[in-house]
Amino acid sequence: MFRFENPQHLILLIAVLVIFLLYLGYSFWQKRSLANVGNEDLLKRLIPNFSILRQRWKMALTLLSLLFLISALANPQWGAKKEKVKAQSSDVFIALDISQSMMAEDISPNRLERAKRLTQNLVKSLRGNRIGIILFAGNAYLQMPLSNDASAAQMFISSANTNQATTQGTAIGEAIELALKAYAEGEAIQRALIIITDGENHDDEAMAKVQEASEVGLNIFTIGVGTEEGSFIPVKSASGNQYKRDDKGELVKSILNPQLVRDLASAGGGKHYFIQEGNEILTDIKRQIDRLEKQEVEQRSFTDYESYFQYLLGIGLIFFILEFFISPKRKVRMIS
């Protein structure tokens, strides 16, 4: 496994990019200025030892030297030893609503994008626990089984969109049932399900499934997405962006169902939140998950790393020395 021991130093690479862009600007200005002086043959006679090519070589070597030196400062490492380790973990499923109503723009840029951002931050906050991803609309889909792979969870969340739903609706009950089936047999007291939804057009079985989940120890938390004022639902068409209409041709307005959000969490032994609460949601959910009884899980993890900064440091110094010995001026033979 590859990593940088001090990745914060990589921000210095921005300085390398800035220097490169400034040099491009300077080169453009220099070329125009020289063109105003005279043609190339005349310039060679007037300034016989001037060499743009040598200047470019010096700058290229300088930039390469900085690139390797900064990378060395960050200390690239490869995992050299992988061992099995024991860790205390909770099993947490995150169920994300991808129904068409989540495209409503009553919160910017729209409900789904805001929910995805929150979900990605939630995965980061709960790192160390096993995370599973469920997407639901008219049906529920297991996108990722319980896993310690936070990067995979982030990928599935990032790619979530309304086109993945074959039917429309808000099948919260099916999402809960899918989470229950995905858990292994045994005690469920260390498990949680976080439902992120606007609660619109929900199925009638949702509350019944919450009761069933609560009886086997599955703690349910809910996050409401949207506003009670609501918004129309944009849809793409051949003539451009339009808004969803019902069978009578009337515009369909989507409104957050806050009572369902509250009722699901209350019946599920968890807590409810609304997305406008921002980072407070992450802090409190992490606190709630940390309170759950943990189970011991076995993970394979790298426990020893070998550093390779010295190689990058050496290459960077070589480029620096080469740049030092290259003269910006061309040697001119004297004719006697």
C-alpha positions as CSV (number, residue, x, y, z in Angstrom):
1,M,0.0,0.0,0.0
2,F,1.4,3.4,-1.0
3,R,1.0,6.5,1.1
4,F,2.7,9.9,1.9
5,E,3.7,10.1,5.5
6,N,3.4,13.9,5.5
7,P,0.8,14.7,2.7
8,Q,0.3,18.2,4.0
9,H,3.6,19.2,2.4
10,L,2.2,18.4,-1.0
11,I,0.4,21.8,-1.0
12,L,3.8,23.3,-1.8
13,L,3.3,21.9,-5.3
14,I,1.0,24.8,-5.9
15,A,4.0,27.0,-5.7
16,V,5.7,25.0,-8.5
17,L,2.6,25.4,-10.7
18,V,2.6,29.2,-10.0
19,I,6.2,29.5,-10.9
20,F,5.6,27.6,-14.1
21,L,2.7,29.8,-15.1
22,L,4.6,33.0,-14.3
23,Y,7.5,31.7,-16.5
24,L,5.1,31.0,-19.3
25,G,3.8,34.6,-19.0
26,Y,7.4,35.9,-19.0
27,S,8.3,33.8,-22.0
28,F,5.4,35.1,-24.0
29,W,6.3,38.7,-23.0
30,Q,10.0,38.1,-23.9
31,K,9.1,36.7,-27.3
32,R,6.9,39.6,-28.2
33,S,9.5,42.1,-27.0
34,L,12.3,40.5,-29.0
35,A,10.0,40.4,-32.1
36,N,9.6,44.2,-31.8
37,V,13.4,44.7,-31.8
38,G,14.0,42.9,-35.1
39,N,14.1,39.6,-36.9
40,E,15.9,36.5,-35.6
41,D,19.1,36.9,-37.7
42,L,19.6,40.5,-36.6
43,L,19.1,39.5,-32.9
44,K,21.7,36.8,-33.3
45,R,24.2,39.4,-34.5
46,L,23.3,41.9,-31.9
47,I,23.3,39.4,-29.0
48,P,25.5,36.5,-30.1
49,N,25.6,34.8,-26.7
50,F,21.9,35.0,-25.9
51,S,20.0,31.6,-25.8
52,I,16.3,31.2,-25.1
53,L,16.7,27.4,-25.2
54,R,19.3,27.5,-22.4
55,Q,16.9,29.6,-20.3
56,R,14.2,27.1,-20.8
57,W,16.4,24.2,-19.9
58,K,17.4,25.9,-16.7
59,M,13.8,26.6,-15.7
60,A,12.7,23.0,-16.6
61,L,15.5,21.6,-14.3
62,T,14.5,24.1,-11.5
63,L,10.9,23.0,-11.7
64,L,11.8,19.3,-11.7
65,S,14.2,19.8,-8.8
66,L,11.4,21.5,-6.8
67,L,8.9,18.8,-7.7
68,F,11.2,16.0,-6.5
69,L,12.3,17.9,-3.3
70,I,8.7,18.6,-2.3
71,S,7.7,15.0,-2.9
72,A,10.7,13.9,-0.8
73,L,9.5,16.2,2.0
74,A,6.1,14.5,2.0
75,N,8.0,11.1,2.3
76,P,6.5,8.5,0.0
77,Q,6.1,5.1,1.7
78,W,5.2,1.6,0.7
79,G,3.6,-0.9,3.1
80,A,6.2,-3.5,3.9
81,K,4.3,-5.7,6.4
82,K,0.6,-6.6,6.5
83,E,-0.8,-8.1,9.7
84,K,-4.2,-9.0,11.1
85,V,-5.3,-6.6,13.8
86,K,-8.4,-6.6,16.0
87,A,-10.6,-3.5,16.0
88,Q,-13.8,-2.4,17.8
89,S,-16.4,-1.5,15.2
90,S,-20.1,-0.8,14.7
91,D,-22.0,-1.9,11.6
92,V,-23.6,1.1,9.9
93,F,-25.8,1.2,6.8
94,I,-26.5,4.5,5.1
95,A,-29.6,4.5,3.0
96,L,-29.7,7.4,0.5
97,D,-32.9,8.5,-1.3
98,I,-32.4,8.8,-5.1
99,S,-36.0,9.4,-6.1
100,Q,-36.8,12.1,-8.6
101,S,-38.1,14.5,-5.9
102,M,-34.5,14.7,-4.6
103,M,-33.7,16.9,-7.6
104,A,-35.8,19.7,-6.2
105,E,-33.8,22.9,-5.7
106,D,-35.3,24.3,-2.5
107,I,-31.8,23.8,-1.1
108,S,-28.8,24.6,-3.2
109,P,-27.7,23.2,-5.6
110,N,-30.4,20.5,-5.1
111,R,-31.5,18.0,-2.5
112,L,-29.5,15.0,-3.9
113,E,-26.2,16.9,-4.2
114,R,-26.5,18.3,-0.7
115,A,-27.4,14.8,0.6
116,K,-24.4,13.2,-1.2
117,R,-22.0,15.8,0.2
118,L,-23.3,15.1,3.7
119,T,-23.1,11.4,3.2
120,Q,-19.5,11.6,2.1
121,N,-18.6,13.6,5.1
122,L,-20.5,11.1,7.2
123,V,-18.4,8.3,5.9
124,K,-15.3,10.2,6.8
125,S,-16.6,10.9,10.3
126,L,-17.4,7.2,10.9
127,R,-14.1,5.9,9.5
128,G,-13.1,2.8,11.5
129,N,-16.7,1.4,11.5
130,R,-18.0,-1.0,8.8
131,I,-20.1,1.0,6.4
132,G,-22.7,-0.2,3.9
133,I,-24.5,1.8,1.2
134,I,-28.2,1.4,0.2
135,L,-29.8,3.5,-2.6
136,F,-33.6,3.6,-2.8
137,A,-36.5,5.1,-4.7
138,G,-39.4,2.9,-5.8
139,N,-37.2,0.0,-4.8
140,A,-34.1,-0.4,-2.7
141,Y,-30.7,-1.5,-4.0
142,L,-27.7,-2.7,-2.0
143,Q,-24.8,-0.7,-3.6
144,M,-22.1,-1.8,-1.1
145,P,-22.2,-4.5,1.6
146,L,-20.7,-3.7,5.0
147,S,-17.0,-2.9,4.6
148,N,-14.1,-1.0,6.1
149,D,-13.3,0.4,2.6
150,A,-14.2,4.1,3.0
151,S,-12.8,4.9,-0.4
152,A,-15.2,2.5,-2.1
153,A,-18.1,4.0,-0.1
154,Q,-17.1,7.5,-1.2
155,M,-17.1,6.3,-4.9
156,F,-20.6,4.7,-4.7
157,I,-22.0,7.9,-3.1
158,S,-20.3,10.2,-5.6
159,S,-21.8,8.3,-8.5
160,A,-25.4,8.0,-7.1
161,N,-28.0,9.6,-9.3
162,T,-31.8,9.4,-10.0
163,N,-31.2,7.4,-13.2
164,Q,-30.2,4.4,-11.1
165,A,-33.8,4.1,-9.9
166,T,-35.9,1.9,-12.2
167,T,-39.2,2.9,-10.5
168,Q,-40.1,6.1,-8.6
169,G,-41.3,6.4,-5.1
170,T,-39.7,6.4,-1.6
171,A,-39.4,2.7,-0.6
172,I,-38.1,3.4,3.0
173,G,-39.6,0.1,4.2
174,E,-37.7,-1.9,1.6
175,A,-34.5,-0.1,2.4
176,I,-34.9,-1.1,6.1
177,E,-35.7,-4.7,5.1
178,L,-32.6,-4.8,2.8
179,A,-30.4,-3.6,5.7
180,L,-31.8,-6.3,8.0
181,K,-31.2,-9.0,5.5
182,A,-27.6,-7.8,4.8
183,Y,-26.6,-8.1,8.5
184,A,-25.2,-11.4,9.6
185,E,-27.1,-13.5,12.1
186,G,-26.6,-12.7,15.7
187,E,-26.9,-9.8,18.1
188,A,-27.8,-6.6,16.5
189,I,-27.2,-4.1,19.3
190,Q,-24.1,-2.6,17.7
191,R,-25.9,-1.9,14.4
192,A,-27.4,1.3,13.0
193,L,-29.2,2.5,9.8
194,I,-29.0,6.1,8.8
195,I,-31.8,7.1,6.4
196,I,-31.4,10.3,4.3
197,T,-34.6,11.3,2.5
198,D,-37.1,14.0,1.8
199,G,-39.8,11.5,3.0
200,E,-42.1,12.3,0.0
201,N,-44.4,9.5,-1.5
202,H,-43.2,7.0,1.1
203,D,-44.6,3.5,1.3
204,D,-47.1,2.6,3.9
205,E,-44.9,-0.3,5.2
206,A,-42.2,2.1,6.4
207,M,-43.4,2.4,10.0
208,A,-44.1,-1.4,10.3
209,K,-40.6,-2.2,9.1
210,V,-39.1,0.3,11.6
211,Q,-40.9,-1.5,14.4
212,E,-39.5,-4.8,13.2
213,A,-36.0,-3.4,13.0
214,S,-36.3,-1.9,16.5
215,E,-37.3,-5.3,17.9
216,V,-34.0,-6.8,16.8
217,G,-31.9,-3.9,18.0
218,L,-31.3,-2.0,14.8
219,N,-31.0,1.7,15.7
220,I,-32.5,4.0,13.0
221,F,-31.4,7.6,12.5
222,T,-33.0,9.9,9.9
223,I,-31.9,13.0,8.1
224,G,-34.5,15.1,6.4
225,V,-33.5,16.8,3.1
226,G,-35.5,19.7,1.8
227,T,-37.8,22.4,3.1
228,E,-41.5,22.6,4.1
229,E,-41.9,25.4,1.5
230,G,-40.8,22.9,-1.2
231,S,-39.9,23.4,-4.8
232,F,-40.8,22.2,-8.3
233,I,-38.8,19.2,-9.7
234,P,-36.6,19.9,-12.7
235,V,-36.6,17.3,-15.4
236,K,-34.5,17.1,-18.6
237,S,-36.3,16.9,-22.0
238,A,-35.5,17.3,-25.7
239,S,-36.6,20.9,-25.5
240,G,-34.3,21.7,-22.5
241,N,-34.9,21.8,-18.8
242,Q,-38.5,21.6,-17.8
243,Y,-40.4,20.9,-14.5
244,K,-42.3,17.7,-13.7
245,R,-46.1,17.8,-14.2
246,D,-48.8,15.4,-13.1
247,D,-51.3,13.7,-15.4
248,K,-53.4,16.8,-15.5
249,G,-50.5,18.9,-16.7
250,E,-50.1,20.7,-13.3
251,L,-46.6,21.4,-12.0
252,V,-45.6,19.0,-9.2
253,K,-44.3,20.6,-6.1
254,S,-42.1,18.5,-3.8
255,I,-42.3,19.2,-0.1
256,L,-40.2,17.8,2.8
257,N,-42.2,15.5,5.1
258,P,-40.7,16.4,8.5
259,Q,-43.2,14.4,10.5
260,L,-42.2,11.2,8.8
261,V,-38.5,12.0,9.5
262,R,-39.3,12.4,13.2
263,D,-41.6,9.4,13.5
264,L,-39.2,7.0,11.8
265,A,-36.3,8.0,14.2
266,S,-38.6,7.9,17.3
267,A,-39.9,4.4,16.5
268,G,-36.4,3.2,15.6
269,G,-34.8,4.2,18.8
270,G,-32.5,6.8,17.2
271,K,-32.6,10.5,16.5
272,H,-33.8,12.7,13.7
273,Y,-31.9,15.6,12.0
274,F,-32.5,18.1,9.1
275,I,-29.8,18.7,6.6
276,Q,-29.7,22.5,7.3
277,E,-28.1,21.6,10.7
278,G,-24.9,21.0,8.8
279,N,-21.8,19.7,10.6
280,E,-23.7,19.4,13.9
281,I,-25.3,16.3,12.3
282,L,-21.9,14.7,11.8
283,T,-20.8,15.4,15.3
284,D,-23.9,14.1,17.0
285,I,-24.3,11.0,14.8
286,K,-20.7,10.0,15.5
287,R,-21.4,10.5,19.2
288,Q,-24.5,8.3,19.0
289,I,-22.7,5.6,17.0
290,D,-19.8,5.6,19.5
291,R,-22.3,4.8,22.3
292,L,-23.4,1.6,20.6
293,E,-21.9,-1.6,21.8
294,K,-19.0,-2.5,19.6
295,Q,-18.1,-5.9,18.1
296,E,-14.5,-7.1,17.6
297,V,-13.7,-7.5,14.0
298,E,-10.5,-8.7,12.3
299,Q,-8.9,-6.5,9.8
300,R,-5.8,-6.8,7.6
301,S,-3.8,-3.7,7.8
302,F,-0.3,-2.5,7.0
303,T,1.7,-2.0,10.3
304,D,5.2,-1.3,8.8
305,Y,6.1,1.1,6.0
306,E,9.4,1.7,4.2
307,S,10.3,5.3,3.3
308,Y,11.7,6.2,-0.1
309,F,12.2,10.0,0.3
310,Q,16.0,9.6,-0.1
311,Y,15.7,8.6,-3.8
312,L,13.5,11.6,-4.6
313,L,15.9,13.8,-2.6
314,G,18.8,12.5,-4.6
315,I,17.1,13.1,-8.0
316,G,16.0,16.5,-6.9
317,L,19.6,17.5,-5.9
318,I,21.0,16.1,-9.3
319,F,18.5,18.4,-11.2
320,F,19.5,21.3,-9.0
321,I,23.2,20.8,-9.6
322,L,22.7,20.4,-13.4
323,E,20.7,23.7,-13.4
324,F,23.6,25.4,-11.6
325,F,26.2,24.4,-14.1
326,I,24.2,25.3,-17.2
327,S,25.0,28.9,-18.3
328,P,22.1,30.9,-19.6
329,K,24.4,32.3,-22.2
330,R,25.7,30.5,-25.3
331,K,29.5,30.4,-25.8
332,V,30.6,32.4,-28.8
333,R,33.8,31.6,-30.8
334,M,36.0,34.6,-31.2
335,I,37.3,35.0,-34.8
336,S,40.8,36.5,-34.9
